[in-house]
Amino acid sequence: MISSFGAATFHFIINPLSAYLFSPLLMIGTVLIATMIGTAGTGRIQISENIKE
């Protein structure tokens, strides 16, 4: 069905530098930033106040 639109075959070209270096670094950086934002307020939590509630 796709060949009727003119795309009979697909040739994927993989850029090794992007696939094996930039993408993993971007994912690691995103996870680290999200973790830092998510855990930024944990030092201000008083356990004794939360137990009372």
A tleap script that builds the chain and sets N, CA, C and O, in Angstrom:
source leaprc.protein.ff14SB
mol = sequence {
  NMET ILE SER SER PHE GLY ALA ALA THR PHE
  HIE PHE ILE ILE ASN PRO LEU SER ALA TYR
  LEU PHE SER PRO LEU LEU MET ILE GLY THR
  VAL LEU ILE ALA THR MET ILE GLY THR ALA
  GLY THR GLY ARG ILE GLN ILE SER GLU ASN
  ILE LYS CGLU
}
set mol.1.N position { 0.815 -1.183 0.000 }
set mol.1.CA position { 0.000 0.000 0.000 }
set mol.1.C position { 0.867 1.259 0.000 }
set mol.1.O position { 0.548 2.238 -0.675 }
set mol.2.N position { 1.950 1.229 0.751 }
set mol.2.CA position { 2.832 2.401 0.782 }
set mol.2.C position { 3.527 2.587 -0.562 }
set mol.2.O position { 3.798 3.719 -0.963 }
set mol.3.N position { 3.816 1.500 -1.257 }
set mol.3.CA position { 4.485 1.622 -2.552 }
set mol.3.C position { 3.601 2.327 -3.580 }
set mol.3.O position { 4.121 2.883 -4.547 }
set mol.4.N position { 2.293 2.319 -3.397 }
set mol.4.CA position { 1.421 3.037 -4.331 }
set mol.4.C position { 1.575 4.549 -4.188 }
set mol.4.O position { 1.213 5.294 -5.100 }
set mol.5.N position { 2.108 5.013 -3.053 }
set mol.5.CA position { 2.369 6.445 -2.861 }
set mol.5.C position { 3.756 6.841 -3.336 }
set mol.5.O position { 4.104 8.022 -3.304 }
set mol.6.N position { 4.554 5.879 -3.775 }
set mol.6.CA position { 5.875 6.184 -4.299 }
set mol.6.C position { 7.009 5.837 -3.358 }
set mol.6.O position { 8.167 6.068 -3.707 }
set mol.7.N position { 6.743 5.311 -2.218 }
set mol.7.CA position { 7.790 4.941 -1.268 }
set mol.7.C position { 7.881 3.418 -1.213 }
set mol.7.O position { 7.324 2.785 -0.315 }
set mol.8.N position { 8.581 2.845 -2.172 }
set mol.8.CA position { 8.666 1.391 -2.245 }
set mol.8.C position { 9.608 0.825 -1.189 }
set mol.8.O position { 9.334 -0.234 -0.623 }
set mol.9.N position { 10.711 1.514 -0.918 }
set mol.9.CA position { 11.665 1.034 0.080 }
set mol.9.C position { 12.095 2.181 0.980 }
set mol.9.O position { 12.010 3.353 0.615 }
set mol.10.N position { 12.551 1.815 2.148 }
set mol.10.CA position { 13.068 2.793 3.103 }
set mol.10.C position { 14.523 2.475 3.392 }
set mol.10.O position { 14.882 1.315 3.595 }
set mol.11.N position { 15.353 3.490 3.412 }
set mol.11.CA position { 16.761 3.329 3.776 }
set mol.11.C position { 17.025 4.260 4.952 }
set mol.11.O position { 17.005 5.482 4.807 }
set mol.12.N position { 17.272 3.671 6.116 }
set mol.12.CA position { 17.525 4.459 7.310 }
set mol.12.C position { 19.023 4.686 7.449 }
set mol.12.O position { 19.813 3.746 7.366 }
set mol.13.N position { 19.402 5.924 7.659 }
set mol.13.CA position { 20.796 6.275 7.861 }
set mol.13.C position { 20.967 6.665 9.324 }
set mol.13.O position { 20.332 7.603 9.805 }
set mol.14.N position { 21.825 5.942 10.021 }
set mol.14.CA position { 22.029 6.171 11.442 }
set mol.14.C position { 23.298 6.985 11.628 }
set mol.14.O position { 24.364 6.627 11.126 }
set mol.15.N position { 23.166 8.083 12.357 }
set mol.15.CA position { 24.320 8.884 12.714 }
set mol.15.C position { 24.836 8.357 14.052 }
set mol.15.O position { 24.196 8.573 15.081 }
set mol.16.N position { 25.986 7.666 14.059 }
set mol.16.CA position { 26.465 7.043 15.297 }
set mol.16.C position { 26.735 8.050 16.416 }
set mol.16.O position { 26.486 7.754 17.584 }
set mol.17.N position { 27.233 9.216 16.076 }
set mol.17.CA position { 27.529 10.216 17.092 }
set mol.17.C position { 26.255 10.662 17.790 }
set mol.17.O position { 26.233 10.812 19.011 }
set mol.18.N position { 25.216 10.869 17.037 }
set mol.18.CA position { 23.945 11.286 17.619 }
set mol.18.C position { 23.269 10.136 18.354 }
set mol.18.O position { 22.724 10.329 19.440 }
set mol.19.N position { 23.301 8.955 17.774 }
set mol.19.CA position { 22.580 7.819 18.341 }
set mol.19.C position { 23.227 7.285 19.615 }
set mol.19.O position { 22.528 6.861 20.535 }
set mol.20.N position { 24.552 7.304 19.675 }
set mol.20.CA position { 25.239 6.667 20.792 }
set mol.20.C position { 25.877 7.642 21.771 }
set mol.20.O position { 26.389 7.216 22.806 }
set mol.21.N position { 25.860 8.946 21.473 }
set mol.21.CA position { 26.459 9.903 22.391 }
set mol.21.C position { 25.473 10.984 22.814 }
set mol.21.O position { 25.208 11.146 24.006 }
set mol.22.N position { 24.928 11.726 21.852 }
set mol.22.CA position { 24.075 12.862 22.182 }
set mol.22.C position { 22.730 12.440 22.782 }
set mol.22.O position { 22.281 13.031 23.764 }
set mol.23.N position { 22.107 11.457 22.216 }
set mol.23.CA position { 20.798 11.025 22.726 }
set mol.23.C position { 20.881 10.469 24.143 }
set mol.23.O position { 20.069 10.863 24.981 }
set mol.24.N position { 21.822 9.570 24.460 }
set mol.24.CA position { 21.917 9.109 25.852 }
set mol.24.C position { 22.277 10.228 26.826 }
set mol.24.O position { 21.748 10.271 27.936 }
set mol.25.N position { 23.170 11.136 26.425 }
set mol.25.CA position { 23.521 12.250 27.307 }
set mol.25.C position { 22.327 13.158 27.546 }
set mol.25.O position { 22.137 13.658 28.655 }
set mol.26.N position { 21.526 13.372 26.523 }
set mol.26.CA position { 20.329 14.197 26.676 }
set mol.26.C position { 19.327 13.527 27.609 }
set mol.26.O position { 18.712 14.197 28.438 }
set mol.27.N position { 19.158 12.224 27.485 }
set mol.27.CA position { 18.238 11.504 28.368 }
set mol.27.C position { 18.734 11.514 29.811 }
set mol.27.O position { 17.939 11.714 30.729 }
set mol.28.N position { 20.030 11.302 30.027 }
set mol.28.CA position { 20.588 11.320 31.379 }
set mol.28.C position { 20.436 12.706 31.991 }
set mol.28.O position { 20.058 12.837 33.155 }
set mol.29.N position { 20.730 13.738 31.208 }
set mol.29.CA position { 20.583 15.107 31.706 }
set mol.29.C position { 19.151 15.440 32.065 }
set mol.29.O position { 18.900 16.088 33.081 }
set mol.30.N position { 18.213 15.007 31.246 }
set mol.30.CA position { 16.800 15.261 31.519 }
set mol.30.C position { 16.353 14.560 32.798 }
set mol.30.O position { 15.625 15.147 33.598 }
set mol.31.N position { 16.773 13.332 32.999 }
set mol.31.CA position { 16.409 12.596 34.209 }
set mol.31.C position { 17.027 13.253 35.442 }
set mol.31.O position { 16.369 13.361 36.477 }
set mol.32.N position { 18.271 13.691 35.344 }
set mol.32.CA position { 18.912 14.340 36.485 }
set mol.32.C position { 18.216 15.640 36.853 }
set mol.32.O position { 17.992 15.913 38.033 }
set mol.33.N position { 17.876 16.440 35.861 }
set mol.33.CA position { 17.186 17.704 36.124 }
set mol.33.C position { 15.805 17.448 36.730 }
set mol.33.O position { 15.412 18.124 37.681 }
set mol.34.N position { 15.071 16.482 36.187 }
set mol.34.CA position { 13.743 16.167 36.724 }
set mol.34.C position { 13.841 15.642 38.150 }
set mol.34.O position { 12.988 15.957 38.981 }
set mol.35.N position { 14.860 14.853 38.446 }
set mol.35.CA position { 15.056 14.335 39.802 }
set mol.35.C position { 15.396 15.455 40.767 }
set mol.35.O position { 14.887 15.488 41.888 }
set mol.36.N position { 16.246 16.366 40.347 }
set mol.36.CA position { 16.613 17.491 41.210 }
set mol.36.C position { 15.405 18.379 41.494 }
set mol.36.O position { 15.225 18.834 42.623 }
set mol.37.N position { 14.586 18.625 40.490 }
set mol.37.CA position { 13.388 19.445 40.691 }
set mol.37.C position { 12.397 18.717 41.596 }
set mol.37.O position { 11.790 19.333 42.472 }
set mol.38.N position { 12.231 17.427 41.393 }
set mol.38.CA position { 11.268 16.657 42.178 }
set mol.38.C position { 11.664 16.485 43.625 }
set mol.38.O position { 10.795 16.363 44.489 }
set mol.39.N position { 12.956 16.473 43.914 }
set mol.39.CA position { 13.405 16.256 45.289 }
set mol.39.C position { 13.914 17.524 45.954 }
set mol.39.O position { 14.513 17.454 47.027 }
set mol.40.N position { 13.696 18.663 45.354 }
set mol.40.CA position { 14.223 19.918 45.895 }
set mol.40.C position { 13.597 20.278 47.236 }
set mol.40.O position { 14.280 20.838 48.094 }
set mol.41.N position { 12.343 19.980 47.436 }
set mol.41.CA position { 11.660 20.378 48.663 }
set mol.41.C position { 11.664 19.344 49.765 }
set mol.41.O position { 11.025 19.561 50.794 }
set mol.42.N position { 12.347 18.242 49.601 }
set mol.42.CA position { 12.282 17.189 50.615 }
set mol.42.C position { 13.004 17.564 51.896 }
set mol.42.O position { 12.690 17.002 52.945 }
set mol.43.N position { 13.945 18.476 51.862 }
set mol.43.CA position { 14.656 18.874 53.070 }
set mol.43.C position { 13.804 19.698 54.011 }
set mol.43.O position { 14.115 19.794 55.199 }
set mol.44.N position { 12.749 20.287 53.514 }
set mol.44.CA position { 11.884 21.139 54.330 }
set mol.44.C position { 10.745 20.375 54.993 }
set mol.44.O position { 9.983 20.964 55.760 }
set mol.45.N position { 10.611 19.101 54.723 }
set mol.45.CA position { 9.515 18.318 55.294 }
set mol.45.C position { 9.862 17.934 56.717 }
set mol.45.O position { 10.922 17.365 56.976 }
set mol.46.N position { 8.957 18.249 57.644 }
set mol.46.CA position { 9.128 17.873 59.042 }
set mol.46.C position { 8.355 16.583 59.286 }
set mol.46.O position { 7.130 16.552 59.166 }
set mol.47.N position { 9.066 15.535 59.623 }
set mol.47.CA position { 8.433 14.225 59.808 }
set mol.47.C position { 7.431 14.271 60.958 }
set mol.47.O position { 6.350 13.690 60.859 }
set mol.48.N position { 7.772 14.944 62.027 }
set mol.48.CA position { 6.870 14.993 63.190 }
set mol.48.C position { 5.567 15.704 62.845 }
set mol.48.O position { 4.514 15.325 63.358 }
set mol.49.N position { 5.607 16.722 61.993 }
set mol.49.CA position { 4.380 17.413 61.592 }
set mol.49.C position { 3.527 16.527 60.696 }
set mol.49.O position { 2.299 16.574 60.781 }
set mol.50.N position { 4.134 15.735 59.854 }
set mol.50.CA position { 3.373 14.860 58.964 }
set mol.50.C position { 2.770 13.677 59.717 }
set mol.50.O position { 1.726 13.162 59.317 }
set mol.51.N position { 3.409 13.242 60.797 }
set mol.51.CA position { 2.856 12.143 61.586 }
set mol.51.C position { 1.581 12.605 62.315 }
set mol.51.O position { 0.639 11.828 62.467 }
set mol.52.N position { 1.557 13.852 62.759 }
set mol.52.CA position { 0.409 14.376 63.490 }
set mol.52.C position { -0.839 14.469 62.612 }
set mol.52.O position { -1.960 14.364 63.110 }
set mol.53.N position { -0.646 14.664 61.319 }
set mol.53.CA position { -1.800 14.864 60.426 }
set mol.53.C position { -2.469 13.612 60.095 }
set mol.53.O position { -3.453 13.614 59.357 }
savepdb mol mol.pdb
quit
